[in-house]
Amino acid sequence: MARMELKIEKLVYGGEGLGHDSGNTVFVPYVLPGETVSAEQIEKKKKFVRARLERVVAPLSERIAAPCPHFGVCGGCDYQHIPYEAQLEYKREILRETLRRLGHVDWAGEIRTHGSPAYGYRNRAQWKIRSRERTEGSPAISASAAKKELAIGYFRPNSTALCAVEECPIVSPLLERTLKALRSPLAAGELPRELREIEVFANTADTKLLLSATFAGFPSRADEHAARLRSLVPEIESLLFHDPGRDRMELEGPGFVTCEAAGETLRVGHLSFYQVNRFLTDELVRVVTDEEAGKLACDLYAGVGLFALPLARRFERVIAVEANPAAVSDLDVNAGQASRIVVRAGEVERAIEKMKDRPELIVLDPPRAGLGQGAPARLARMSAERITYVSCEPPTLARDLAVILLGGYEIRSIDLFDLFPETFHMETVVKLARRR
C-alpha cells in the first residue's frame, strides 16, 4: 500500500480530514486541520484516495487524548481527539460548506448552535454480537474456545468486523451498566449463540429499558433466555425477540416505555424512532414548535408525535403523517391525548399528493435519505406560509433545500443541534417562509 505524508486542510462531512498528495484528494480520519500526518492508502478511486492514519507527524496543540480506550478501533466515534467546543465550531463550518457546495445555499447568517454534554448522552444503542476473534496483543486461545466465546461491541470503521468493547462513554449510565452486565454472560455461553444484535432504548429518566434481541435462528427455551436477561438487567421494561430470517417476533412485556418531552408524555415502542440525545430533545421541540400558531399544521414523518403533540396546543388542527406501522400505533395512542390531531398512516409522498388543505406550517423530519423524489417541489406547490425542516443529514438537506428555495421560499433561520457529540453527525433545523 502507498504511504504518504500530507497536511490536513479541513474537516469534511463524514468525519474525515481532507488533504492533497501527488494531485489526489486524500481523506484521512482522526485528524485536525493544520496537522501534518503520515497515512497509508487503503482505497483509490478516480477522484480521491482514502487513507488510514499511521502517525500524526506535527500535531495541533488543541489535540487531546481520547477518554475511550476503543477510540480509533471502534467505528462509533470520530472526534474524541477534538475538544468539545472546537467540535461545535468545526460542525458549523462543515454544515455551512455542505449547504453551499451541494445545494448552492449560501447562508451568511448566524447558525445558532445547541451543545450537549459530550458524554453519557445516548439513550439508544445497537450492540453487535459475534464470536470473539483474536486481536493484536490478545492472548492466544484455542479455536474451540474462540468458537464458543461471544463478544459484544460495535463494528470497526467501514467494516463488519467486531470491535469488542468493555465500555462506551457516550451512552447513558443505564446503557453503560447494561453493556457491562451482558459481557461476561455472553463470553461464558450463558446466552443463546444465535444472538447477533442487542438494541437498547432508555426512557427519559434513564430508569427503564426496551431491549430488542435479534437472532440468526430463533432460540429454543426462549422463556428461559428472557428470564436470564431480566435477571442480568432488572431495568428491562419490555423484551422483544426477533428472528428476521423467519420473520418471527415474540414480545414479553408491554412493548413500550413512556418518555417526557417538552411537557408531553409519549409512548415509544421497540420499533419506533425517537431522538437519541436525552439532554437536547426538549430544546429541539421548543425550537421547532414555539412561536408557531394558526389553523392548520402538517407534521410529516411524524414518528410517535414528538412535534405533533406540542403543535396541537398551538393550532386548531394538526395532520400527522407517518409510514412506519409500529410508530403509527404509538402515534395513535399519543394523539389520543389531543383531539386536534388527525393521524394519517402512509407514505409522506402520497399524502402530499392527496393533500387538499393549505397548511400554515409544514414540519418535516425525514430519515437520512431526505425527501423522496419530487417531494420538495410538491411541498413548494402546497404554498404553506412556513416550512420547518429537521434534518439529520446535511447532504440530503442541501439537495432538498435547493428545490424548496426555487419554489418560492427563503431561509429565516438555521439551528444546529449537536445531538451526536464525538461523532460527525449533526441535527439541523431550518425555518423557511414564503417570499412575499
C-alpha positions as CSV (number, residue, x, y, z in Angstrom):
1,M,0.0,0.0,0.0
2,A,1.2,3.5,-0.8
3,R,2.3,5.7,2.0
4,M,2.2,9.5,2.0
5,E,2.8,12.5,4.2
6,L,0.3,15.3,3.8
7,K,-1.1,18.4,5.5
8,I,-4.8,18.4,6.5
9,E,-6.6,21.4,5.1
10,K,-10.1,21.0,6.6
11,L,-12.6,18.5,8.1
12,V,-15.4,17.4,5.8
13,Y,-18.8,15.7,6.5
14,G,-18.3,12.1,7.3
15,G,-15.6,12.5,10.0
16,E,-12.5,12.7,7.8
17,G,-9.9,15.4,7.2
18,L,-9.1,16.4,3.6
19,G,-5.6,16.9,2.2
20,H,-3.8,16.5,-1.1
21,D,-0.9,14.3,-2.3
22,S,0.5,13.9,-5.8
23,G,-2.5,15.6,-7.3
24,N,-5.0,13.4,-5.4
25,T,-7.6,14.5,-2.9
26,V,-7.0,12.4,0.2
27,F,-9.4,11.7,3.1
28,V,-7.9,10.7,6.5
29,P,-9.8,10.1,9.8
30,Y,-8.9,11.2,13.3
31,V,-7.1,14.3,12.3
32,L,-7.3,18.1,12.7
33,P,-7.0,20.9,10.1
34,G,-3.4,22.2,10.1
35,E,-1.8,18.9,11.2
36,T,0.8,17.1,9.1
37,V,0.2,13.3,9.1
38,S,1.6,10.1,7.8
39,A,-1.1,7.9,6.2
40,E,-1.4,4.7,4.2
41,Q,-3.6,4.4,1.2
42,I,-6.5,1.8,1.6
43,E,-8.7,2.8,-1.3
44,K,-8.2,4.6,-4.6
45,K,-10.9,6.0,-6.7
46,K,-10.8,8.1,-9.9
47,K,-11.2,11.4,-8.0
48,F,-10.0,10.6,-4.4
49,V,-8.0,8.4,-2.1
50,R,-9.0,7.1,1.3
51,A,-6.2,6.5,3.8
52,R,-5.6,5.1,7.2
53,L,-3.9,7.4,9.7
54,E,-0.5,6.0,10.7
55,R,1.1,8.8,12.7
56,V,0.5,12.5,13.4
57,V,3.8,14.0,12.4
58,A,3.0,17.6,13.5
59,P,0.0,17.6,15.9
60,L,-2.0,20.7,16.7
61,S,-1.8,21.9,20.3
62,E,-5.5,21.6,20.7
63,R,-5.4,17.8,20.1
64,I,-6.5,15.9,23.2
65,A,-6.2,12.3,24.4
66,A,-9.4,10.3,23.8
67,P,-11.1,9.2,27.0
68,C,-12.3,5.9,25.4
69,P,-9.7,3.1,25.0
70,H,-11.6,1.9,22.0
71,F,-11.4,5.1,20.0
72,G,-10.0,4.7,16.6
73,V,-10.7,1.0,16.5
74,C,-14.4,1.1,17.2
75,G,-16.4,2.7,14.4
76,G,-18.8,4.7,16.7
77,C,-16.9,7.9,17.3
78,D,-14.9,10.3,15.1
79,Y,-14.0,13.3,17.2
80,Q,-12.8,12.2,20.7
81,H,-9.4,13.8,19.8
82,I,-11.0,17.2,19.5
83,P,-12.1,19.4,22.5
84,Y,-15.9,19.7,22.6
85,E,-16.2,23.5,21.9
86,A,-13.9,23.0,18.8
87,Q,-16.2,20.2,17.6
88,L,-19.1,22.6,17.6
89,E,-17.1,25.1,15.6
90,Y,-16.0,22.6,13.0
91,K,-19.6,21.3,12.7
92,R,-20.8,24.8,11.9
93,E,-18.2,25.2,9.2
94,I,-19.0,21.8,7.8
95,L,-22.7,22.5,7.7
96,R,-22.2,25.9,6.0
97,E,-19.9,24.4,3.4
98,T,-22.1,21.4,2.7
99,L,-25.1,23.6,2.1
100,R,-23.1,25.8,-0.3
101,R,-21.3,23.1,-2.1
102,L,-24.1,20.6,-2.6
103,G,-27.2,22.8,-2.7
104,H,-25.8,26.2,-3.7
105,V,-27.4,27.5,-0.5
106,D,-25.1,30.4,0.6
107,W,-26.3,31.1,4.1
108,A,-24.3,34.0,5.6
109,G,-26.5,34.4,8.7
110,E,-25.9,33.0,12.1
111,I,-26.1,29.3,12.7
112,R,-27.4,29.0,16.3
113,T,-25.7,26.1,17.9
114,H,-27.1,24.0,20.7
115,G,-24.5,21.9,22.5
116,S,-24.9,18.8,24.7
117,P,-22.9,17.1,27.4
118,A,-20.2,15.4,25.4
119,Y,-20.6,12.0,27.1
120,G,-23.3,9.9,28.6
121,Y,-25.9,11.4,26.3
122,R,-27.2,8.5,24.2
123,N,-30.5,6.8,25.2
124,R,-30.3,4.2,22.4
125,A,-27.5,1.8,21.4
126,Q,-27.1,-1.1,19.0
127,W,-24.5,-3.7,20.0
128,K,-23.3,-6.3,17.6
129,I,-22.6,-9.8,18.9
130,R,-20.1,-12.2,17.3
131,S,-17.7,-15.0,18.1
132,R,-14.6,-13.4,19.6
133,E,-11.6,-13.3,17.3
134,R,-8.0,-12.9,18.4
135,T,-6.9,-9.3,18.1
136,E,-3.3,-7.9,18.1
137,G,-1.9,-8.1,21.6
138,S,-4.5,-10.6,22.9
139,P,-3.5,-13.9,24.4
140,A,-3.7,-16.9,22.1
141,I,-6.9,-19.1,22.6
142,S,-7.8,-22.4,21.0
143,A,-10.1,-22.5,18.0
144,S,-12.8,-24.3,20.0
145,A,-12.7,-21.7,22.8
146,A,-12.9,-18.9,20.3
147,K,-15.9,-20.6,18.7
148,K,-17.8,-20.7,22.0
149,E,-17.0,-17.3,23.3
150,L,-19.3,-14.5,22.2
151,A,-18.3,-10.8,22.4
152,I,-20.3,-7.6,22.3
153,G,-19.5,-4.3,20.8
154,Y,-19.6,-2.2,17.6
155,F,-18.3,-2.7,14.1
156,R,-14.9,-1.4,13.2
157,P,-14.8,1.6,10.8
158,N,-16.0,0.7,7.3
159,S,-16.2,-3.0,8.3
160,T,-18.4,-5.7,9.6
161,A,-15.6,-7.0,11.9
162,L,-16.4,-6.7,15.5
163,C,-14.6,-4.4,17.9
164,A,-15.4,-5.9,21.3
165,V,-15.8,-3.1,23.9
166,E,-15.6,-3.0,27.6
167,E,-17.1,0.4,28.0
168,C,-18.9,3.1,25.9
169,P,-18.6,6.6,27.3
170,I,-21.2,8.2,25.1
171,V,-24.2,6.1,26.3
172,S,-26.3,6.8,29.3
173,P,-25.4,5.4,32.7
174,L,-28.2,2.7,32.4
175,L,-27.0,1.7,29.0
176,E,-23.4,1.5,30.2
177,R,-24.4,-0.7,33.1
178,T,-26.4,-2.9,30.7
179,L,-23.4,-3.3,28.4
180,K,-21.2,-4.4,31.3
181,A,-23.8,-6.7,32.6
182,L,-24.0,-8.6,29.3
183,R,-20.3,-9.0,28.6
184,S,-19.4,-11.9,30.9
185,P,-22.6,-14.0,30.4
186,L,-22.1,-13.8,26.7
187,A,-18.5,-14.9,27.0
188,A,-19.5,-17.7,29.3
189,G,-22.1,-19.1,26.9
190,E,-25.0,-18.2,29.2
191,L,-26.9,-16.5,26.4
192,P,-28.0,-18.0,23.1
193,R,-25.3,-18.5,20.5
194,E,-27.8,-17.3,17.8
195,L,-27.7,-13.8,19.2
196,R,-26.5,-11.3,16.6
197,E,-27.6,-7.9,17.9
198,I,-29.0,-6.3,21.1
199,E,-30.7,-2.9,20.8
200,V,-31.5,-1.0,24.0
201,F,-33.5,2.2,24.5
202,A,-33.9,4.0,27.8
203,N,-36.7,6.2,28.9
204,T,-36.2,9.9,29.8
205,A,-35.4,9.2,33.4
206,D,-32.9,6.5,32.4
207,T,-34.6,4.0,34.7
208,K,-36.4,1.6,32.3
209,L,-35.3,-0.2,29.1
210,L,-36.7,-1.6,25.9
211,L,-34.4,-4.4,24.9
212,S,-34.7,-5.9,21.4
213,A,-32.6,-9.1,20.7
214,T,-32.0,-10.2,17.1
215,F,-31.2,-13.8,16.4
216,A,-29.9,-15.8,13.4
217,G,-32.4,-18.6,14.1
218,F,-35.0,-18.3,16.9
219,P,-33.6,-19.8,20.1
220,S,-35.1,-22.8,21.9
221,R,-36.1,-22.2,25.5
222,A,-36.9,-18.5,24.7
223,D,-38.6,-18.1,28.1
224,E,-35.5,-19.2,30.0
225,H,-33.4,-16.8,28.0
226,A,-35.8,-13.9,28.6
227,A,-35.7,-14.7,32.3
228,R,-31.9,-14.7,32.3
229,L,-31.8,-11.3,30.5
230,R,-34.2,-9.9,33.1
231,S,-32.0,-11.2,35.9
232,L,-29.0,-9.6,34.4
233,V,-30.7,-6.3,33.6
234,P,-33.6,-5.7,36.1
235,E,-34.5,-2.4,34.4
236,I,-35.9,-4.2,31.4
237,E,-39.5,-3.0,31.0
238,S,-40.2,-4.8,27.7
239,L,-38.3,-7.5,25.8
240,L,-38.6,-8.3,22.1
241,F,-37.0,-11.4,20.4
242,H,-36.7,-11.2,16.7
243,D,-35.6,-13.7,14.0
244,P,-35.6,-11.7,10.7
245,G,-34.8,-14.8,8.7
246,R,-38.1,-16.4,9.6
247,D,-39.9,-13.1,10.2
248,R,-40.7,-14.2,13.7
249,M,-41.1,-12.0,16.8
250,E,-42.0,-12.7,20.3
251,L,-42.8,-9.9,22.8
252,E,-42.6,-10.2,26.6
253,G,-43.9,-7.1,28.3
254,P,-46.0,-4.0,27.3
255,G,-43.9,-3.3,24.2
256,F,-43.2,0.3,25.1
257,V,-41.8,2.8,27.6
258,T,-43.0,6.3,28.2
259,C,-40.8,9.4,27.6
260,E,-41.3,13.0,28.6
261,A,-40.6,15.8,26.1
262,A,-41.4,19.5,26.4
263,G,-44.3,18.9,28.8
264,E,-45.8,15.9,26.8
265,T,-45.8,12.2,27.7
266,L,-45.1,9.9,24.8
267,R,-45.4,6.2,24.3
268,V,-42.3,4.8,22.4
269,G,-42.3,1.2,21.2
270,H,-39.5,-1.2,20.3
271,L,-39.6,-0.4,16.6
272,S,-40.4,3.3,16.7
273,F,-38.0,6.2,16.1
274,Y,-37.2,8.6,18.9
275,Q,-34.4,11.1,19.3
276,V,-31.3,9.6,20.8
277,N,-29.9,12.5,22.9
278,R,-31.5,12.6,26.3
279,F,-30.4,16.1,27.1
280,L,-31.4,18.1,23.9
281,T,-34.8,16.7,23.0
282,D,-36.8,19.3,24.9
283,E,-34.8,22.2,23.4
284,L,-35.2,20.7,19.9
285,V,-39.0,20.5,20.3
286,R,-39.1,24.1,21.6
287,V,-37.2,25.5,18.7
288,V,-39.4,23.6,16.2
289,T,-42.8,24.4,17.7
290,D,-42.5,27.6,19.9
291,E,-43.8,30.8,18.4
292,E,-46.0,28.9,16.0
293,A,-49.8,29.1,15.9
294,G,-52.6,29.0,13.4
295,K,-55.4,26.9,12.0
296,L,-53.6,24.0,10.3
297,A,-50.2,22.5,10.7
298,C,-48.8,19.3,9.0
299,D,-46.3,17.1,10.7
300,L,-44.7,14.9,8.1
301,Y,-42.6,11.9,9.1
302,A,-44.4,12.4,12.5
303,G,-42.9,9.4,14.3
304,V,-44.6,8.9,17.7
305,G,-45.8,12.6,17.7
306,L,-42.8,14.4,19.2
307,F,-43.7,17.6,17.3
308,A,-47.4,16.9,16.6
309,L,-48.5,17.0,20.3
310,P,-47.0,20.4,21.2
311,L,-48.2,21.8,17.8
312,A,-51.7,20.7,18.8
313,R,-51.6,23.1,21.6
314,R,-51.0,26.0,19.2
315,F,-53.0,25.0,16.1
316,E,-56.7,24.3,15.6
317,R,-55.8,21.1,13.7
318,V,-52.7,19.1,13.1
319,I,-52.3,16.5,10.4
320,A,-49.7,13.9,11.4
321,V,-48.4,11.6,8.6
322,E,-46.3,8.5,9.4
323,A,-45.5,5.4,7.3
324,N,-43.9,3.0,9.9
325,P,-46.7,0.8,11.3
326,A,-45.1,0.5,14.7
327,A,-44.7,4.3,15.0
328,V,-48.3,4.8,13.8
329,S,-49.5,2.6,16.7
330,D,-47.6,4.7,19.2
331,L,-48.7,7.9,17.4
332,D,-52.4,6.8,17.6
333,V,-52.1,6.4,21.3
334,N,-50.2,9.6,21.9
335,A,-52.5,11.6,19.6
336,G,-55.5,10.4,21.8
337,Q,-54.3,13.0,24.3
338,A,-55.1,15.7,21.7
339,S,-58.3,15.6,19.8
340,R,-56.9,18.2,17.3
341,I,-54.5,15.7,15.8
342,V,-55.6,13.7,12.7
343,V,-53.3,10.7,12.1
344,R,-52.8,9.6,8.5
345,A,-50.9,6.3,8.1
346,G,-48.9,6.0,4.8
347,E,-46.1,7.3,2.8
348,V,-45.5,11.1,3.0
349,E,-45.1,11.5,-0.8
350,R,-48.6,10.1,-1.4
351,A,-50.0,12.1,1.5
352,I,-48.6,15.3,-0.1
353,E,-50.2,14.5,-3.4
354,K,-53.6,14.0,-1.8
355,M,-53.4,17.0,0.5
356,K,-56.2,19.5,-0.4
357,D,-55.9,21.8,2.6
358,R,-53.3,24.6,2.6
359,P,-51.4,24.5,5.9
360,E,-49.9,27.5,7.5
361,L,-47.0,25.3,8.7
362,I,-45.3,22.2,7.5
363,V,-42.8,20.4,9.8
364,L,-40.5,17.8,8.1
365,D,-38.4,15.3,9.9
366,P,-37.4,12.8,7.3
367,P,-34.9,9.9,7.6
368,R,-31.3,10.3,6.4
369,A,-32.3,9.8,2.8
370,G,-34.3,13.0,2.9
371,L,-37.4,13.7,1.0
372,G,-38.5,11.4,-1.8
373,Q,-38.0,12.3,-5.5
374,G,-40.3,15.0,-6.5
375,A,-41.5,15.7,-2.9
376,P,-39.6,19.0,-2.4
377,A,-41.3,20.5,-5.5
378,R,-44.7,19.2,-4.4
379,L,-44.2,20.7,-1.0
380,A,-43.4,24.1,-2.5
381,R,-46.6,23.9,-4.6
382,M,-48.7,23.4,-1.4
383,S,-47.8,27.0,-0.6
384,A,-47.6,26.7,3.1
385,E,-46.7,30.0,4.8
386,R,-43.8,28.4,6.7
387,I,-41.8,25.2,6.4
388,T,-39.5,23.8,9.2
389,Y,-37.1,21.2,8.0
390,V,-35.5,19.0,10.7
391,S,-32.6,17.1,9.1
392,C,-30.0,14.5,10.4
393,E,-28.1,14.5,7.1
394,P,-26.6,17.8,5.7
395,P,-26.0,16.5,2.1
396,T,-29.7,15.5,1.6
397,L,-30.8,18.7,3.4
398,A,-28.8,20.7,0.9
399,R,-30.3,18.9,-2.1
400,D,-33.9,19.3,-0.8
401,L,-33.5,22.9,0.2
402,A,-32.2,23.8,-3.2
403,V,-35.6,22.7,-4.7
404,I,-37.7,24.3,-1.9
405,L,-36.0,27.6,-2.3
406,L,-36.6,27.6,-6.1
407,G,-40.3,27.0,-5.2
408,G,-40.6,30.5,-3.7
409,Y,-39.2,30.2,-0.1
410,E,-36.4,31.9,1.8
411,I,-34.5,30.8,4.8
412,R,-35.3,32.6,8.0
413,S,-33.0,30.8,10.5
414,I,-30.7,27.8,10.9
415,D,-30.1,26.0,14.2
416,L,-27.5,23.2,14.6
417,F,-28.3,20.7,17.4
418,D,-25.3,18.6,18.4
419,L,-27.4,15.5,19.2
420,F,-24.3,13.3,18.5
421,P,-21.2,14.7,20.2
422,E,-17.9,12.9,19.5
423,T,-19.3,11.9,16.0
424,F,-19.5,13.7,12.7
425,H,-23.4,13.5,12.8
426,M,-25.5,16.6,13.4
427,E,-29.1,17.7,13.5
428,T,-30.2,20.8,11.7
429,V,-33.4,22.8,12.0
430,V,-34.0,25.2,9.0
431,K,-37.0,27.5,9.2
432,L,-38.3,28.8,5.8
433,A,-41.0,31.3,4.9
434,R,-42.7,32.1,1.6
435,R,-41.2,35.1,-0.2
436,R,-43.7,38.0,-0.3
